[in-house]
Amino acid sequence: MHNKLISLVRDIYSTNEFIPLHAPTFKGNEQAYLAETISSTFVSSVGKFVDDFEHKIQAYTGTARAVATVNGTSALHTALHLADIKAGDLVITQALTFVATCNALYHMGAEPIFIDIETTFFGLCPIAVATWLDENAQLNDDGQCIHVASGKQIKAVMPMHTFGHSVQLDELISICEKWNLSLIEDAAESLGSYYKGKHTGTLGKFGALSFNGNKVITTGGGGMLLCRAEKDGLHAKHVTTTAKQPHPYEFYHDEPGFNYRMPNLNAALGCAQMEQIEKILASKRQIASQYEEFFAGSEYQFVKEPEYAHSNYWLNAILCPDINARNALLEKTNSQGVMTRPVWQLMHRLPMFASSLRGDLKNSEFAEARLVNLPSSPTGI
Ligand SMILES: *Cc1c(COP(=O)(O)O)cnc(C)c1O
């Protein structure tokens, strides 16, 4: 199996060189727009590409307002800030995620509650969330969701669309309505992924995208905050800059600003990448179907898009039969120059989140021991 898989990957990428997990492609106007930015001298916080890029993402996702930021983590941080998460508040999220989800919480002084995932698409499990809340939370007279044992307020649910596969949003939205919680979608991995026809990141109060170098499209580093309400979008734009009141020469700032604004240079790259996104996604889908066919009928289960969703197949993944099979595959492929990777270690194993509240995490542990990501860069663009 290992050798056949290695030949398949070498076939897909037509190379005998090292094959990374996810590399960007710049086959459109990237160079031209970057050159234009440099000759205009507007490389920094002012320039037309930031607005253009925001409008492109707005149109593409259908969100009310998109605000460009320096990276995905800062988009999440801003979302939490605007959702009124304060120090000491609790937020329900996944233990199986990239650390950025929890870092954003950490820097708010808020704490995660790790709830289990489901084992088909590896996103936050609505049943596990509902059960945990029923057993551990109460609504007080002001309608606030209180964690009974600590007396702390639970403010939000922050699911992550793992590898680009949408979580079950309708179910999570009902839970949020019942318990008076904000839904914040970590959509960093899911640009181009839809839940029942709606773009991921646009159903919650806020959604955060990432344009890091390994994501579906890249701006070098960058992120985008998707706001469901126009007024949140305006506020987001205000605080992600310096919260300065418009004036030709006076400097007056009416609240603390983050200065998380994306530079024009990065946005230029983003505009060129958005022109290529359909080609990129088509190539990724084609690669996914080759993996799916390869693993069909084997004891390795290819992770397919949910029936209720359309996935971008950001990172292709398989579930190995057990940890020994996983380790053997990682060892063999990586030693042969074909990069594969286990999933992130669960968040509660990291020192900064070791004492965080958590529910039963048996599905997360099951996935942690078996998931492997396969090379997924777009090709032939
Ligand atoms: C990539 C990613 C982020 C954001 O990453 P940045 O590097 O800050 O852009 C956040 N959450 C998840 C799950 C991610 O994969």
The ligand as a Gaussian input file, in Angstrom:
#p B3LYP/6-31G(d) Opt

LIG

0 1
 C       -4.556000      28.379000       9.848000
 C       -5.486000      28.347000      10.980000
 C       -5.778000      29.490000      11.766000
 C       -5.175000      30.843000      11.561000
 O       -3.860000      30.815000      11.295000
 P       -2.966000      32.104000      10.967000
 O       -1.650000      31.472000      10.730000
 O       -3.025000      32.985000      12.152000
 O       -3.510000      32.766000       9.738000
 C       -6.724000      29.375000      12.757000
 N       -7.355000      28.227000      12.995000
 C       -7.121000      27.126000      12.274000
 C       -7.909000      25.892000      12.573000
 C       -6.176000      27.131000      11.253000
 O       -5.961000      26.012000      10.549000

